């Protein structure tokens, strides 16, 4: 996924408002909801004939059907996005909002790709490992990939730990090739 600098500015501004109002989790859920509504009705929301206020009113009515409300900051944020035709950045804004939220909590975002749903013991070991190097608690974004067979790949702050069978085989073949070159 390509993240845009423009999306980053929107995400940080929206997060600043969320932090000021102590509603970070609520605003993240709001962005999730808006992304889903937008992605399922892209033709309508990308239609230049429909006014931004009408688009926001539609999202507001869908929110209300689910028993949720939109505050004035959320409404102004969406109107601004639609007026400036930045709605296609919604998913990027949501991802960057979550990333910045984790950093604002003095934690480290960590991507975990694993062959199965991780058990608590594995998560505890991974947390200890990451704390040792990053000096902060990790927040995992977990992806289950059964093609890995066994093991996991953890990425955080530019560091990559690969304990998968595929990773081990790759390292073994590289070491074998190096030894062959030295002979």
C-alpha positions as CSV (number, residue, x, y, z in Angstrom):
1,X,0.0,0.0,0.0
2,X,1.4,3.4,-1.0
3,X,0.9,6.0,1.7
4,X,0.6,9.6,0.7
5,X,2.0,12.7,2.4
6,X,-1.4,14.4,2.0
7,X,-3.1,11.5,3.8
8,X,-0.5,11.8,6.6
9,X,-1.4,15.5,7.1
10,X,-5.2,14.6,7.3
11,X,-4.5,11.7,9.6
12,X,-2.3,13.8,12.0
13,X,-4.8,16.6,12.1
14,X,-7.7,14.3,12.8
15,X,-5.7,12.5,15.5
16,X,-4.9,15.8,17.1
17,X,-8.6,16.6,17.4
18,X,-9.3,13.1,18.7
19,X,-6.5,13.4,21.3
20,X,-7.8,16.8,22.4
21,X,-11.3,15.4,22.8
22,X,-9.9,12.1,24.4
23,X,-11.7,10.1,21.7
24,X,-8.9,8.3,19.8
25,X,-10.5,4.9,19.8
26,X,-13.9,6.3,18.9
27,X,-12.4,8.3,15.9
28,X,-10.5,5.2,14.7
29,X,-13.8,3.2,14.7
30,X,-15.4,6.1,12.9
31,X,-12.7,6.0,10.2
32,X,-13.2,2.2,9.9
33,X,-16.9,2.7,9.4
34,X,-16.5,5.6,6.9
35,X,-14.0,3.5,4.9
36,X,-16.4,0.6,4.7
37,X,-19.3,2.8,3.6
38,X,-17.2,4.7,1.1
39,X,-15.7,1.5,-0.4
40,X,-19.1,-0.2,-0.8
41,X,-20.6,2.9,-2.5
42,X,-17.6,4.3,-4.3
43,X,-19.5,5.3,-7.4
44,X,-21.9,7.5,-5.4
45,X,-19.2,9.1,-3.3
46,X,-16.9,9.8,-6.2
47,X,-19.7,11.3,-8.3
48,X,-18.8,15.1,-8.7
49,X,-22.5,16.0,-9.2
50,X,-23.4,15.0,-5.6
51,X,-22.5,17.8,-3.2
52,X,-20.1,17.1,-0.3
53,X,-22.8,18.0,2.3
54,X,-25.2,15.4,0.7
55,X,-22.4,12.7,0.9
56,X,-21.7,13.5,4.5
57,X,-25.5,13.5,5.3
58,X,-25.7,10.0,3.8
59,X,-22.8,8.7,5.9
60,X,-24.4,10.4,9.0
61,X,-27.7,8.6,8.3
62,X,-26.0,5.2,7.9
63,X,-24.1,5.8,11.2
64,X,-27.4,6.6,12.9
65,X,-28.9,3.4,11.6
66,X,-26.2,1.6,13.6
67,X,-26.9,3.7,16.7
68,X,-23.8,5.8,16.3
69,X,-23.4,9.6,16.0
70,X,-21.1,11.9,14.1
71,X,-19.7,14.9,16.1
72,X,-19.1,18.3,14.5
73,X,-15.3,17.6,14.0
74,X,-16.0,14.4,12.2
75,X,-18.6,16.0,10.0
76,X,-16.3,19.0,9.2
77,X,-13.5,16.5,8.5
78,X,-15.6,14.6,6.0
79,X,-16.9,17.7,4.3
80,X,-13.4,18.9,3.9
81,X,-12.3,15.6,2.4
82,X,-15.2,15.6,-0.1
83,X,-14.8,19.3,-1.0
84,X,-11.1,18.7,-1.8
85,X,-11.9,15.4,-3.5
86,X,-9.6,13.5,-1.2
87,X,-12.1,10.7,-0.4
88,X,-9.9,8.2,-2.3
89,X,-7.3,8.7,0.5
90,X,-9.7,7.5,3.2
91,X,-8.1,4.1,3.6
92,X,-4.6,5.6,3.8
93,X,-5.8,8.2,6.3
94,X,-7.3,5.4,8.4
95,X,-4.0,3.4,8.3
96,X,-1.9,6.4,9.1
97,X,-4.3,7.5,11.9
98,X,-3.8,4.1,13.5
99,X,0.0,4.2,13.1
100,X,0.2,7.8,14.6
101,X,-2.2,6.8,17.4
102,X,0.2,3.9,18.4
103,X,3.2,6.2,18.3
104,X,1.3,8.8,20.4
105,X,0.7,6.1,23.1
106,X,4.5,5.6,23.2
107,X,4.2,2.1,21.7
108,X,5.8,0.6,18.6
109,X,3.7,-0.7,15.7
110,X,4.7,-4.3,14.7
111,X,3.6,-6.4,11.8
112,X,3.3,-10.1,12.6
113,X,2.9,-12.6,9.8
114,X,2.3,-16.0,11.2
115,X,1.3,-19.5,10.0
116,X,-1.5,-19.8,12.6
117,X,-3.5,-17.7,15.0
118,X,-0.8,-16.9,17.7
119,X,-1.2,-18.2,21.2
120,X,-0.6,-16.0,24.2
121,X,2.8,-17.6,25.0
122,X,4.1,-16.7,21.5
123,X,2.8,-13.1,21.9
124,X,4.5,-12.8,25.3
125,X,7.8,-13.9,23.8
126,X,7.5,-11.6,20.8
127,X,6.6,-8.7,23.1
128,X,9.7,-9.3,25.3
129,X,11.9,-9.5,22.2
130,X,10.5,-6.2,20.7
131,X,10.7,-4.4,24.1
132,X,14.4,-5.4,24.3
133,X,15.2,-3.7,21.0
134,X,12.6,-0.9,20.7
135,X,12.3,-0.1,24.4
136,X,8.5,0.2,24.0
137,X,5.6,-2.1,24.1
138,X,4.5,-3.4,20.6
139,X,1.0,-3.2,19.1
140,X,0.7,-6.1,16.7
141,X,-1.0,-6.1,13.4
142,X,-1.4,-9.8,12.8
143,X,-1.8,-11.6,9.5
144,X,-2.3,-15.3,9.4
145,X,-0.6,-16.8,6.3
146,X,-0.9,-20.6,6.2
147,X,1.5,-20.8,3.3
148,X,4.3,-20.1,5.8
149,X,3.9,-23.6,7.2
150,X,5.6,-22.8,10.5
151,X,7.2,-19.8,12.2
152,X,6.6,-16.1,11.9
153,X,7.9,-12.9,10.4
154,X,7.9,-9.8,12.7
155,X,8.7,-6.3,11.4
156,X,9.1,-3.2,13.5
157,X,11.1,0.0,13.2
158,X,12.9,-1.2,10.1
159,X,13.9,-4.5,11.8
160,X,12.8,-7.9,10.4
161,X,12.9,-11.2,12.2
162,X,12.1,-14.2,10.1
163,X,11.7,-17.5,11.9
164,X,9.7,-19.2,9.2
165,X,10.7,-22.5,7.6
166,X,11.0,-20.7,4.3
167,X,13.2,-18.1,5.8
168,X,15.5,-20.7,7.4
169,X,15.8,-22.6,4.1
170,X,16.6,-19.4,2.3
171,X,19.4,-18.6,4.8
172,X,20.8,-22.1,4.5
173,X,20.9,-21.9,0.8
174,X,22.6,-18.5,0.9
175,X,25.2,-19.8,3.4
176,X,25.8,-22.8,1.2
177,X,26.3,-20.6,-1.8
178,X,28.7,-18.4,0.1
179,X,30.8,-21.4,1.2
180,X,30.8,-22.7,-2.4
181,X,32.2,-19.4,-3.6
182,X,34.9,-19.4,-1.0
183,X,36.2,-22.9,-1.9
